[in-house]
């Protein structure tokens, strides 16, 4: 039995405290779509703002989120708010 609310959700990271999965709810190869946080021990999934990406990771302190969308890299607060494009 899966804890994922959608069959298109792909886990990409585990929160630093081990309580939540960071997932991409996407299609394609690689999957690209909205980012969600799913509590491991139950509770409601949370959409992380208007973030969309192919892969993502929480910062070591869990306060920030880095994610990529095509060749762009973004940084946002852990809840998906106030994103910024990172120039490489």
VENLIN-V406589 format. One record per pair of residues at least 4 apart in sequence whose C-alpha atoms are under 7 Angstrom apart, sorted by the first residue. I is the first residue (numbers start at 1). GAP is how many residues later the second one is. Records with the same first field share a line. If there is no record, write none. Layout:
BEGIN
I->GAP  GAP
END
This chain:
BEGIN
4->5
8->17  18  19
9->14  15  16  17
10->13  14  15
11->10  11  12  13
12->10  11  12  43  44
13->8  9  43  44
14->4  6  7  8
15->4  5  6  43  47
16->44  45  46
19->20  21
20->17  18  19  20
21->16  17  18  19
22->14  15  16
23->12  13  14
24->8  9  10  11  12  30
25->8  9  10
26->5  6  7  8
27->4  5  6
28->4
30->24
31->23
32->20  21  22
33->19  20  21
34->17  18  19
35->12  13  16  17  18
36->9  10  11  12
37->8  9  10  11
38->6  7  8
39->4  6
48->31  32
49->30  31  32
50->30
51->29
52->17
53->14  15  16
54->14  15
55->12  13
56->10  11  12
57->8  9  10
58->4  6  7  8  20
59->4  5  6
62->16
63->14  15
64->11  12  13  14
65->10  11  12  13
66->8  9  10
67->6  7  8
68->4  5  6
69->4
73->12  13
74->9  10  11  12
75->8  9  10  11
76->4  5  6  7  8
77->4  5
END
